[in-house]
Amino acid sequence: MKFQLACGDVMPGCPTSFSAGSQEQLLGEVATHAAQEHGITEITPEVAAAVSAKIRVVE
């Protein structure tokens, strides 16, 4: 099972996509990207909910 997220689904215009073997690993990669590329250093409940809603599970 893989977890996938396109950053552009949360941050329109961003071409970066993520794929990981666990949701925790995916969220770690997303958090690092959000800080480095978008200046988001605090993951608020609203940001976490927006990201979680766009994660796709691929078997």
C-alpha positions in Angstrom: 0.0 0.0 0.0 1.3 3.5 -0.9 0.2 6.9 0.2 0.3 9.7 -2.3 -0.3 13.5 -2.3 0.0 16.2 -4.9 1.0 19.4 -3.2 -0.9 21.3 -5.8 -4.1 19.8 -4.4 -3.4 21.9 -1.2 -1.2 24.7 -2.6 -2.5 25.5 -6.1 0.3 25.8 -8.6 2.9 23.7 -6.8 4.0 20.8 -9.1 5.5 18.6 -6.3 4.1 15.2 -5.6 4.8 12.7 -2.8 4.6 9.0 -2.4 5.5 6.9 0.6 4.9 3.5 2.2 3.3 4.9 5.3 1.2 7.9 6.1 3.7 9.1 8.8 6.5 9.1 6.3 4.4 10.9 3.7 3.4 13.6 6.3 7.1 14.0 7.3 8.1 14.7 3.6 5.1 17.0 3.2 6.0 19.0 6.4 9.6 19.4 5.2 8.5 20.6 1.8 5.9 22.9 3.3 8.6 24.6 5.4 11.3 24.8 2.7 9.1 25.7 -0.3 6.1 27.5 1.2 7.3 28.9 4.5 4.8 27.0 6.5 6.6 26.1 9.7 3.6 25.5 11.9 1.2 22.8 11.0 -2.1 24.0 12.4 -5.2 21.7 12.7 -6.6 23.4 9.6 -3.5 22.7 7.5 -3.3 19.1 8.8 -7.0 18.6 7.9 -6.5 20.0 4.4 -3.5 17.8 3.7 -5.1 14.7 5.2 -8.2 15.2 3.0 -6.1 15.0 -0.2 -4.0 11.9 0.7 -4.8 9.0 -1.7 -4.2 5.4 -0.8 -3.0 3.2 -3.7 -2.8 -0.5 -3.3 
